[in-house]
């Protein structure tokens, strides 16, 4: 994808232009927990549970019928060791017995757009706001199990989902953030720098968000300044994505500076004005912006990006804040050495498995166990992108719906707008890997030869 071809840049707001501190997840968790207690009459003892920042990762699946949170790879296989009931892992033997193996059938997995294709069997959590929801589900499950309370997992899932939705829909979260903007919003200067750069180079820009105007205005005024609307050619709030991309029925409404909705028909989308709802088809008609000249950034792979890339030919960029931590870990000497060793170990296992004597099989079994050692990332679920050696289900969807992905839009500051992003060539299963690439300039062939000799002799 060449930035030379991009004339129009579009953005989501939450976790794309505005990044939030961990205080926000704690806020969402606490409010939703209290809603369960006060509205749904859940036990008062749940108040003892606090948000656990590093418990879950994005992209996990939740079996609603069995109340299990798990990590699944790109080929629908459960990663053993990452199945949790409440706050505790489920033994591998029990998981295999429940699912008659490790494979999850297609009919109970989420469909192409991340929705369950078989009622409420399996739910995938794809956005960053879902981290408090996963943690709350796990905490309530944990409480019920500790106190031997018989409960229906489907009811629990629906109640937690409704409580989380109330935090957003009833404006509780919005009011809290607006009241203490410095506590909840960060990364402001970098987003501002990107917008200024694009504006100075004459690029068109637009904002399409599901958040309400007052909330966006407060945040953007903090990040960019009171004149933030001057940077955007079109601003659309409460868009109701992903419905915005598919439903042709909803017309645009103009919103005044005081938040009043006007009733007049919209014949054009003017710079500096705020519009609510609408639909993409009307947006395309009024702006004339089509196809591969548009690059849209968002953090939700399904709601923000899927329809744009599949149906409308836009270029898409996924914002993955978790990349910051993962790349930092991947750049450590310890990680590079471990990954180089694991690559060598895989080659040794392939070569040695032809030997069937007990001693050789024992060595290979030990190597296989070592190859599946817990990784360097989240203690419960590992990397967002990998299940041991396969891509995750999340990673598969990311590669399908996003042309590029990055930790934040500030990464664009590292490139001029003539830059071309080329996909990396990775060997297919029938192709020979280029071994020097495995060393990556850090560990050399000597390390691989020495490791091989040490194991063979």
N, C-alpha and C positions, 0 to 999 in steps of 0.2 A: 504494500500500500504506500503510495507516494503522497506526501503532504502537499506536493506541488499541485495536485489535482483537486485539493479541498478548498472550496470557496466559502462554505458556510459551516460554522461550528455550533452544535447544540449541546445543551447541558441539562442534566437533572440537577436538583438542588441538594437534597440530603445525601451525605457521604459522596458527593461529587464536587460541588463548590464549597459546601459547609461540612467540615469534619468535626465530630463530637468527641469529647473526653469520655472516659469510663464512668464519670459521674452520671451520665445520661442512662446508661444501662442499669445502674444501681437504682436510679429514680424509677424507671419503667418496671423493674422487678418489684420494688417495694410497693408501688401503687397497685399493680396487678395482684400481688399477694393479698393486700388489704381488701381489694374488691372481692376476691374469692371469699374472704372471711365475712365481710359485711353484707354483700349482695347475695352470694351463693351459699352462705351459712356453713362454710368449711370450718374445721376445728381451729380454735383460738391458738393452739399450740404451733401453728404454722408461722406465727410472728417471730419465732426464734430463728427461723432460717433467713440468712442474709445472702445477697448475690455473690456468686463465686466467679470472679472475672475470667479465670483461665480454665473453666470447666469444659466448655463446649467449643466447637469450631463450626464455621459455616458449612453448608452442604450436607449435613448429616440427614439421615432418614429416621423417621419415628414410626414404628409399627403401632398404630392406634389400638388395635385389638389386643395386643400383647403387652402394651406399655413399655416398649423397648426402644432405646435410642442407639443408633448404630451407624457405622461408616461402611459404605458400599462402593465397590470399584466400578470402572467404566463398563464392565461386562456382567454386572448384576450379581457379583459375588460379595458376600459379607467378609469384611476383614476380621478374622477371629481375634479376640482380645480387645475389640472396640465396641462390644455390645454391652450396654448398661441398662440395668433395671434400677431406677432411682439413681443413687450416687455410687453404686457399686457394680463392678463388672460381673457379667454372667459367665460361668465356666464354659469353655469351648464345647465340652461334651453335651451340655444342656442345650446350647445353641444349635448344634448339629442335629440333636434329637427333635427339637421343636420345628425346624425347617427341613428336616429330612435331608440334610446336607448344608451347603453354604450358599447355594444359588437361590436368588429371589425371582420367581416367575414374572414374566413381562406383564401379565394381566393384573398383578397387584402393585407393580411399580408405578411411579409417577409417569405420566405420558410425556409427549414431546415438549409440552409447554410447562412441565413441572407439576401438573395437577394429577390427582389420583384417578386412575382409569378404572378403579374397582371399588367404588364407594369411598370409605374412609380407611382403607387398609394401610396404606403407606404414604406418609407425608414427608416431603423434602423441605428443609429450611434453607432458603437461598439468600436472604438479605441479612444485613448486619443487625437490623432491629430484631431479628429472630433469636439472637443469643440470649436475651433475658427470658424469652418464652421457653426455650429448651431447658434452661436452668430451672425455671419455675416448675415445669413439668416434672423434672427429675427430683426436685425437692419435695413436691407433694407426694409423688410416688414413694419416696423414701420415708416420709412421715407415716403414710398408711401402712407400709410394710413393717416399720418398727413397732407400730401399735396394734398390729394384727387386725386392721380394719378392712373388712370386705368391701370392695368398691368395683364399680363398672369402669374400665379404662376408657371406653368411648365417651362416657359422660365427663370424665376428668379432662380429656383432651378438648372437648367442646367448651367446657367452662373456662379453662385456661385461655383458650383462643379468644373467647368473648371478653374476658378480663383484659387481655392485652389490647384487643381492639378498642375497648372503652377508653384506655389510656390515650389513644390517638384520636378517635372519633369525637369524644366529648371534650377535646381540647385541653385535657389536664397536662399533658406533656408540653404542648405549645406554650401554655401560660407559664409553666415553670421555667422553661428555657428563656422566654422573653424577659422574665423577671430577674434572671441572673445570667446574662449572656456570656460573660467572661468565664464563668464556671464551666459552661457546657460546650462552647464552641472554641475550636483551635484551628491551626493551619491557615489562618486568614490571609497573611501577607503573600503566601505563595499563590493562592488562587487569584488574588488581585493582580499579581505580576503577570500571570498567564493571560488574563482578560485584557490587560493594558497592552500587552505585546500583540495580541491578535487584532485589537482595535486599531493600534498604530499602523499595522500592516494592511489595513483596509478590509479585513475579513468581516463577513456578516456573522452575527451571533444571535442565538435565541435560547430561551429558558422554558422548559416544559416540566412542571413538577406537580405532584399530588398534594403538596402542602398548601395551606391557606395563605393569602396575601400578607396579612399582618405578621405572621410568623416569618415568612420569607423576607419581607421588608426589614424587619428588625435584624435578622441575621445578616443580610447583604449590606445593610447600612453599617454594621459593625465590621464586616470583612472588607468592604470596598469603599464605603462612604455614602453619604446621603444621595449623591448623584449616580448611584449604581445603575439606574435604569437607562442612563445615557449610553451605556456600553452595549445594550441589547437592542436589536431591531424588533424583536417580538418577545413578550413575556406572557406565559400562560400558567395560571395557578389552578389548583384543584382539578387537574386534568382527568383524573380517574383512569390512569394507566393501569393495566394494559387495554382497558376498554376504549381509551382514546384512539388507539391505533386500528380498531376494528369496527366500532359502532358509528355508522354514518348519521345517526339521528340527532345527536346532541349539537345544537348550534352554540357558537361563542356568545358570551355576554361580557360587556365591558364593565369593569369595576372602577369606581371612583377612588380618589385618594383616601376618602373616609370609609371605604369598604362597601358603599352602596352599589347595588346591581342595577344597571340601566336596562331598559326594555327594547331599545331601538335595534333594528337589524344591522348586522355587521357586514359592511361592504369591502372593508380593507382592514388590515392589521397595522396600526400606526406605531411608530417608534415612541417610546416613553409612556405608552398606555399599558394598562393591565387587563388581561382577558381571562375569563374563567371557563372551564369545561371545553366545549367544542369537540372537534374530531380531526384526525390527521388528514382525511380527504379534503375537508374544507380548508385546512391549513395549507395543503399543497396547492389548492386552487387559488387561494388568495396571495400566496407568496411566489409561486412558480418555482419553488426549490425542490428539485427532484434528483433521485439517483445518486451516483457515486461522488458527486460534488459536495455531498453533505456528510459530515462526521459527527455522530452523536455519542456523548459520554453518559454512562449511568452505572450504578453499582449493582442493580438487580438484573441478572442475566435474562430472566424470562420477561418480567414486566417492562424493562427498559429497552432491551436489545433484540429479542427474538423476532418479533414481527417486523421490525425495521429492516433487518438483514434478509429475512426470508421472503417478505412480501413486497418490499419497496426499494430494495437495492441500495439502501444507505450503507455507508461505512460505519462501523460501530467500535467504540472503545469502552472496555470494562474497567471500572475503578475497583481495585482490590487492595484495600489498606493493609491487609495481613501480609502483603508482599514485603513490607519494610522489615518485619521481624524475620521472615523466612530467609530473605536474601542476606541479612546480617549473619544469621547462623551458617548459611551456605558458604560464606566467605571466610569462615574460621579455618585455621589449619587443621584442627581436629576433624572437622566435617569432611574436608577435602581428602584427607588421608583415609578416613573411614569409607567414603564412597569409592575411592580408587581400589581399596582392598575388597569391597563387596563386588565390584566389577570383576576383579581377578578371581575372586572366590566362585563367582558364577561360572566362569570359564573352567575352573578346576573341577567343579561338580559335573559339568557336561562331559569332560574328558574321563573322569574317574568312574562314572556310573556304569560303564561297561564291565567293570570288575565285580564279580558276584561273590567273591569269597567273604566270609564273615568279617574279617579285619577291615577290608576295603569298604564294605557296606556300613560298618560302624563309623568309619572316618567320614564318609559322605553324609550320614545322618547328622553328625555333629556339625558339619559345614552348613547343612541346610538350616539347622537351628540358629547358627551364627548369622546366616544370611538374613534371617527374619528377626534380628535383634530390634528392640524398640528404637525408634528413631529419635532425632534430636528435638523434635517439635513439641506440640501439645502432649502432655503426659498421658492423657486419656485416649485421644483420638489421632494423634500424630499430625502430619502435614495436611493442609487443606487440599493439596494437589495430588498426593500419592497415597496409595494403600500398599505399603511395602514397595513392590516393584511395578505395579500397574498404576495408571492414572485413576483418580477418583471419578465417581459419577459426576461430581461438580466440575472437575477438570475437563471431562469429555464435553459437557454442555458449554463450558467456557470457550473451548476451541471451535465449537460449531457456530456460536452466535456472536463472537467478538473477533474483529480483525486484529486488534491490538489490545493489550491489557497492561495496566500500570498501577503503582501504589497510589498515586494521586495525579491530578492534571499538572502539578508542578514539574513532572518529568518532561513535559513538553518544552520547558525552558532549556533543556539540554540539547535541543535540536533546532536547526533552522527550518523554515517552512518549505524548503526544497528537498528535505530528507526523504528517502525511501526506506521503508521497513521491509526487509526480505525475510521470508520464513526460513528457519534453520532446517537444513537437510539432515534427517535422522535415518539411520539404516533400517530397512525393513527386515523382517525375520530371515528372508532368504539372502540378504546382502551381508557382506563381510563388514564388520565395524572397523573404523579407522582407529587403531589402538592408541596412537599418540593423542587423539582427542580426549581419551579417558584420563590421561595424565594432566591435561589442561595446563601444561607448563609449570606445574608445581611439584608433582612427584614424577620421576622419570622411569624409563624402562627398567633401570636397575632395581627400583623398588618392586616392580612386578616380578622380575626374575628371582629376586631374593625371596619374596613371599612364596612364590611357587616352589622353590627349592626347599624352603623351610617346612612346607606342608608335605611335600612328597617324600622327604627323607626324615 
